[in-house]
């Protein structure tokens, strides 16, 4: 019995030591686990704050100053705001591929970084519809919109043999701001040293990104390149041999006419203050911008692509348009003649002056 007691004392000691080791190990593991969980929670919170900062940056860009935002042209080298017990810093800068938006968050010493590449895109009124009219529209037999929405603003109706009953009513109102074009035209009328006086005819012409101002009428019958502006205080005629280069803006105070066989390159802008006439049989496959606050007439059997806006539209019979067509509220009604086919197509186009913009996500950027 005495030997058994002597044996049990060391055994009890060993068991106690083992128990202490086990309990200690569990305590260390538990403490480490709690610490790791806490760190993961804080890391997730830092990411959450960075995401909030990214959403705020996009909100700033999307909303104009009168609505509390900054507008899509806003750029900043650093704006820091508090959020959720931490902070985020926003940097917005121009990038060769668009707009680079970077956000760095800080929460309890933990930082997270996010960056996206975005770009400017047309606002909904100019991008979401195959055809949108801001007043009554007459639709000829066999005409319609394919692959997109045929819409009218509230209070307006579609009539004619081409009405299908699928037309939608929307609350959005399409408008363009003519300030940029008005200012350019004002330069031609100011008579400064940079303004060419009298009517002019041009063949091949490289603008090299500059503006050509003419106080008079202009006839273009050659290859116009260089991405600048051609501005006339009168009318502009793009002749049958005319080629308007990429991202070039043609701005007429009064009437702008495009003749058959003329070519207009991608992202070129045609603007007529009083009217634009696209003659019959004009065929142009590059997506362009055609815009006037007043009368836009497209002749029969034409084929066009891009964004088309006219305060009052008349689209000739048998015409095909790929892109979006928007009719404003100028005049009595918009007219689509017989057998006009509008195919809603989303092109990657530069947003020209005067059109409302929105931010378009392109891709995440590795930082």
C-alpha positions as CSV (number, residue, x, y, z in Angstrom):
1,X,0.0,0.0,0.0
2,X,2.8,2.3,0.9
3,X,4.6,1.5,-2.4
4,X,1.4,2.2,-4.3
5,X,1.1,5.7,-2.7
6,X,4.7,6.4,-3.6
7,X,4.0,5.5,-7.1
8,X,0.8,7.6,-7.4
9,X,2.5,10.9,-6.3
10,X,4.8,11.1,-9.3
11,X,2.0,10.0,-11.6
12,X,-0.2,12.8,-10.3
13,X,2.6,15.3,-10.7
14,X,3.1,14.2,-14.3
15,X,-0.7,14.5,-15.0
16,X,-0.8,18.0,-13.5
17,X,2.2,19.1,-15.6
18,X,0.6,17.6,-18.7
19,X,-2.7,19.3,-17.9
20,X,-0.9,22.6,-17.4
21,X,0.9,22.2,-20.8
22,X,-2.3,21.3,-22.5
23,X,-4.2,24.2,-21.0
24,X,-1.4,26.6,-21.8
25,X,-1.2,25.3,-25.4
26,X,-5.0,25.8,-25.7
27,X,-4.7,29.3,-24.3
28,X,-1.9,30.2,-26.7
29,X,-3.8,28.8,-29.7
30,X,-7.0,30.5,-28.6
31,X,-5.2,33.8,-28.0
32,X,-3.5,33.6,-31.4
33,X,-6.8,32.7,-33.0
34,X,-8.6,35.6,-31.4
35,X,-5.7,37.9,-32.5
36,X,-5.8,36.6,-36.1
37,X,-9.6,37.0,-36.2
38,X,-9.3,40.5,-34.9
39,X,-6.7,41.4,-37.5
40,X,-8.8,39.9,-40.3
41,X,-11.8,42.0,-39.1
42,X,-9.7,45.1,-39.1
43,X,-8.3,44.2,-42.5
44,X,-11.8,43.7,-43.8
45,X,-12.8,47.0,-42.3
46,X,-10.0,48.8,-44.1
47,X,-11.1,47.2,-47.3
48,X,-14.7,48.3,-46.6
49,X,-13.5,51.9,-46.1
50,X,-11.5,51.8,-49.3
51,X,-14.6,50.6,-51.2
52,X,-16.6,53.4,-49.6
53,X,-14.0,55.9,-50.8
54,X,-14.2,54.5,-54.4
55,X,-18.0,54.8,-54.4
56,X,-17.6,58.4,-53.1
57,X,-15.1,59.2,-55.9
58,X,-17.4,57.9,-58.5
59,X,-20.3,59.9,-57.0
60,X,-18.2,63.1,-57.1
61,X,-17.5,62.5,-60.8
62,X,-21.1,61.5,-61.7
63,X,-22.9,64.4,-60.0
64,X,-22.5,68.1,-61.0
65,X,-21.5,70.8,-58.5
66,X,-25.1,72.1,-58.2
67,X,-26.1,68.7,-56.9
68,X,-23.2,68.5,-54.4
69,X,-20.7,66.6,-56.6
70,X,-17.7,67.8,-58.6
71,X,-18.6,66.9,-62.1
72,X,-16.9,64.5,-64.6
73,X,-14.1,66.9,-65.3
74,X,-12.9,67.1,-61.7
75,X,-9.3,66.0,-61.0
76,X,-7.5,65.9,-57.6
77,X,-4.1,65.0,-56.3
78,X,-5.6,64.1,-52.9
79,X,-8.8,64.5,-51.0
80,X,-9.0,62.8,-47.5
81,X,-12.3,62.1,-45.7
82,X,-13.2,60.3,-42.5
83,X,-15.4,57.2,-42.7
84,X,-16.2,54.3,-40.4
85,X,-13.6,55.1,-37.8
86,X,-10.8,55.4,-40.4
87,X,-10.0,57.6,-43.5
88,X,-9.8,57.3,-47.2
89,X,-7.8,59.4,-49.6
90,X,-9.0,59.9,-53.2
91,X,-6.7,60.7,-56.2
92,X,-8.2,61.3,-59.7
93,X,-6.0,61.9,-62.6
94,X,-6.0,61.7,-66.4
95,X,-4.5,58.6,-67.9
96,X,-3.7,57.7,-71.6
97,X,-6.6,55.2,-71.4
98,X,-9.1,57.3,-69.6
99,X,-9.6,58.4,-66.0
100,X,-7.5,56.8,-63.2
101,X,-9.3,56.7,-59.8
102,X,-7.1,55.6,-56.9
103,X,-8.2,55.2,-53.2
104,X,-6.1,54.5,-50.1
105,X,-7.7,53.7,-46.8
106,X,-6.3,53.7,-43.3
107,X,-7.9,51.9,-40.3
108,X,-6.0,51.2,-37.1
109,X,-2.7,51.2,-38.9
110,X,-3.9,48.9,-41.7
111,X,-4.0,50.3,-45.2
112,X,-5.8,49.0,-48.3
113,X,-5.5,50.4,-51.9
114,X,-7.9,50.2,-54.8
115,X,-7.7,51.6,-58.3
116,X,-9.9,51.5,-61.4
117,X,-9.6,52.9,-64.9
118,X,-12.8,54.6,-66.0
119,X,-13.8,56.7,-69.0
120,X,-16.4,59.2,-70.1
121,X,-19.5,57.9,-71.7
122,X,-22.7,59.4,-73.0
123,X,-25.4,60.0,-70.4
124,X,-28.5,57.7,-70.5
125,X,-30.6,60.0,-72.8
126,X,-27.9,59.5,-75.5
127,X,-26.9,55.9,-74.9
128,X,-29.8,53.8,-73.7
129,X,-32.2,54.1,-76.6
130,X,-32.3,53.2,-80.3
131,X,-34.6,56.1,-80.9
132,X,-35.8,58.7,-78.4
133,X,-38.1,61.6,-79.2
134,X,-38.9,64.6,-77.0
135,X,-42.1,65.4,-78.9
136,X,-44.6,63.7,-81.1
137,X,-43.2,61.5,-83.8
138,X,-44.7,60.2,-87.1
139,X,-43.5,56.7,-88.1
140,X,-43.8,55.6,-91.7
141,X,-44.7,52.1,-92.8
142,X,-42.1,49.4,-92.3
143,X,-39.9,51.6,-90.1
144,X,-38.7,50.6,-86.6
145,X,-35.9,50.1,-84.1
146,X,-34.0,46.8,-84.0
147,X,-32.1,45.6,-80.9
148,X,-33.0,48.7,-78.8
149,X,-35.8,50.7,-77.3
150,X,-38.1,53.1,-79.2
151,X,-39.1,55.7,-76.6
152,X,-40.9,59.0,-76.2
153,X,-40.7,61.5,-73.4
154,X,-43.8,61.8,-71.2
155,X,-46.8,63.4,-72.8
156,X,-45.7,62.7,-76.4
157,X,-47.2,60.2,-78.9
158,X,-46.2,58.1,-81.9
159,X,-48.5,58.0,-84.9
160,X,-48.5,56.5,-88.4
161,X,-48.4,53.2,-90.1
162,X,-45.1,52.2,-88.5
163,X,-46.4,52.3,-84.9
164,X,-46.2,48.9,-83.3
165,X,-47.5,49.5,-79.7
166,X,-44.1,48.6,-78.2
167,X,-43.1,52.3,-77.9
168,X,-42.1,53.2,-74.3
169,X,-42.7,56.4,-72.3
170,X,-39.7,57.7,-70.3
171,X,-39.2,60.6,-68.0
172,X,-35.7,61.5,-69.2
173,X,-35.2,64.6,-71.4
174,X,-32.5,64.8,-74.0
175,X,-30.8,68.2,-74.4
176,X,-27.5,69.5,-75.7
177,X,-25.6,72.5,-74.4
178,X,-24.4,74.6,-77.4
179,X,-22.1,76.8,-75.4
180,X,-18.9,75.4,-76.8
181,X,-20.1,75.8,-80.4
182,X,-21.5,79.3,-79.8
183,X,-18.2,80.4,-78.3
184,X,-16.3,79.1,-81.3
185,X,-18.7,80.8,-83.7
186,X,-18.3,84.1,-81.7
187,X,-14.5,84.0,-82.5
188,X,-15.2,84.0,-86.2
189,X,-17.5,87.0,-85.9
190,X,-15.0,88.9,-83.7
191,X,-12.8,89.6,-86.6
192,X,-9.4,89.0,-84.8
193,X,-6.1,88.4,-86.5
194,X,-6.7,84.6,-86.4
195,X,-9.9,84.8,-88.4
196,X,-9.8,84.3,-92.2
197,X,-12.2,86.8,-93.9
198,X,-14.6,85.9,-96.7
199,X,-15.8,82.7,-98.3
200,X,-13.1,79.9,-98.5
201,X,-12.6,76.7,-100.4
202,X,-10.2,74.1,-99.0
203,X,-8.8,70.9,-100.5
204,X,-6.4,68.8,-98.3
205,X,-5.9,70.4,-94.9
206,X,-4.0,69.3,-91.8
207,X,-5.3,71.2,-88.7
208,X,-2.6,69.8,-86.4
209,X,-5.1,70.1,-83.5
210,X,-5.7,73.8,-84.1
211,X,-8.9,75.7,-85.0
212,X,-9.5,77.3,-88.4
213,X,-11.9,80.3,-88.1
214,X,-13.6,81.7,-91.2
215,X,-15.9,84.8,-91.2
216,X,-17.9,83.5,-94.2
217,X,-18.9,80.3,-95.8
218,X,-16.6,77.2,-96.3
219,X,-16.5,74.6,-99.0
220,X,-14.5,71.4,-98.1
221,X,-13.6,69.1,-101.0
222,X,-10.4,67.4,-99.8
223,X,-8.9,65.4,-96.9
224,X,-9.3,67.3,-93.6
225,X,-7.2,65.8,-90.9
226,X,-5.5,66.7,-87.6
227,X,-8.3,66.6,-85.1
228,X,-9.0,70.3,-84.8
229,X,-12.0,72.5,-85.4
230,X,-13.2,74.2,-88.6
231,X,-15.6,77.0,-87.8
232,X,-17.6,79.3,-90.1
233,X,-19.9,82.2,-89.3
234,X,-22.0,81.2,-92.3
235,X,-22.5,77.8,-94.0
236,X,-20.3,74.8,-94.5
237,X,-20.5,72.4,-97.4
238,X,-18.7,69.0,-97.3
239,X,-18.4,68.2,-101.0
240,X,-18.5,64.8,-102.7
241,X,-14.7,64.5,-102.4
242,X,-14.6,65.7,-98.8
243,X,-13.1,63.5,-96.1
244,X,-13.5,64.7,-92.5
245,X,-10.8,63.1,-90.3
246,X,-11.0,61.4,-87.0
247,X,-12.0,63.6,-84.0
248,X,-12.3,66.7,-86.2
249,X,-15.2,69.1,-85.5
250,X,-17.0,70.9,-88.3
251,X,-19.0,73.8,-86.9
252,X,-21.3,76.1,-88.9
253,X,-23.3,78.9,-87.5
254,X,-26.1,78.4,-90.0
255,X,-26.3,75.4,-92.3
256,X,-24.0,72.4,-92.7
257,X,-24.5,70.1,-95.8
258,X,-22.9,66.7,-96.5
259,X,-23.0,65.7,-100.1
260,X,-23.1,62.2,-101.6
261,X,-19.8,60.3,-101.5
262,X,-18.3,62.5,-98.7
263,X,-16.7,60.5,-95.9
264,X,-16.7,61.2,-92.2
265,X,-14.2,59.4,-90.0
266,X,-14.8,58.0,-86.5
267,X,-15.6,60.5,-83.7
268,X,-15.8,63.5,-86.1
269,X,-18.5,66.0,-85.1
270,X,-20.8,67.8,-87.4
271,X,-22.6,70.8,-85.9
272,X,-25.0,73.2,-87.6
273,X,-26.5,76.0,-85.6
274,X,-29.6,76.3,-87.8
275,X,-29.7,73.1,-89.8
276,X,-27.9,70.0,-91.0
277,X,-28.7,68.4,-94.4
278,X,-27.3,64.9,-95.0
279,X,-28.0,64.4,-98.7
280,X,-29.6,61.3,-100.2
281,X,-27.4,58.2,-100.8
282,X,-24.8,59.4,-98.3
283,X,-23.1,56.2,-97.0
284,X,-20.9,56.4,-94.0
285,X,-20.0,53.4,-91.9
286,X,-17.7,55.1,-89.3
287,X,-19.5,56.1,-86.1
288,X,-19.7,59.9,-86.0
289,X,-21.6,62.6,-84.1
290,X,-24.2,64.6,-86.0
291,X,-25.9,67.3,-83.9
292,X,-28.0,70.5,-84.3
293,X,-30.4,72.2,-81.9
294,X,-32.8,72.8,-84.8
295,X,-33.5,71.1,-88.1
296,X,-31.7,67.8,-89.1
297,X,-32.7,66.3,-92.4
298,X,-31.4,63.0,-93.6
299,X,-32.1,62.2,-97.2
300,X,-33.5,59.0,-98.6
301,X,-31.4,55.9,-99.0
302,X,-28.7,57.1,-96.7
303,X,-26.6,54.8,-94.4
304,X,-25.1,56.3,-91.3
305,X,-23.6,55.2,-87.9
306,X,-23.1,56.8,-84.5
307,X,-24.9,59.3,-82.4
308,X,-27.5,61.6,-84.1
309,X,-29.3,64.4,-82.4
310,X,-31.6,66.9,-84.0
311,X,-33.9,69.4,-82.4
312,X,-36.3,68.4,-85.2
313,X,-35.7,65.3,-87.2
314,X,-36.7,64.2,-90.6
315,X,-35.3,60.8,-91.7
316,X,-35.8,60.0,-95.4
317,X,-37.2,56.7,-96.7
318,X,-35.1,53.6,-96.9
319,X,-32.4,55.0,-94.7
320,X,-30.4,52.7,-92.4
321,X,-28.8,54.0,-89.2
322,X,-26.6,52.0,-86.7
323,X,-26.3,53.7,-83.3
324,X,-28.7,56.0,-81.5
325,X,-31.1,58.6,-82.8
326,X,-32.4,61.4,-80.6
327,X,-35.1,63.9,-81.6
328,X,-35.4,67.1,-79.5
329,X,-38.3,69.4,-78.8
330,X,-37.7,72.0,-81.5
331,X,-40.5,72.4,-84.0
332,X,-43.7,70.5,-84.3
333,X,-42.9,66.8,-84.7
334,X,-40.1,64.4,-85.6
335,X,-40.7,62.4,-88.8
336,X,-39.5,59.0,-89.8
337,X,-40.4,58.2,-93.3
338,X,-41.2,54.7,-94.8
339,X,-38.8,51.7,-94.4
340,X,-36.3,53.4,-92.1
341,X,-34.3,50.9,-90.1
342,X,-32.5,52.1,-86.9
343,X,-30.3,49.4,-85.4
344,X,-29.3,50.2,-81.8
345,X,-25.5,49.8,-81.6
346,X,-23.2,50.7,-78.8
347,X,-20.0,52.3,-80.2
348,X,-17.0,53.3,-78.2
349,X,-17.1,57.0,-79.1
350,X,-15.5,60.1,-77.6
351,X,-18.1,62.4,-75.9
352,X,-18.1,65.7,-77.7
353,X,-18.9,69.1,-76.1
354,X,-22.5,69.7,-75.3
355,X,-23.5,66.1,-74.5
356,X,-24.2,65.1,-70.9
357,X,-21.7,62.5,-69.6
358,X,-21.5,59.7,-67.1
359,X,-18.6,57.6,-65.7
360,X,-18.0,54.2,-67.4
361,X,-16.0,51.5,-65.6
362,X,-13.3,50.0,-67.8
363,X,-11.1,47.7,-65.5
364,X,-9.5,47.3,-62.2
365,X,-5.8,48.4,-62.0
366,X,-3.1,46.5,-60.1
367,X,-1.3,48.6,-57.5
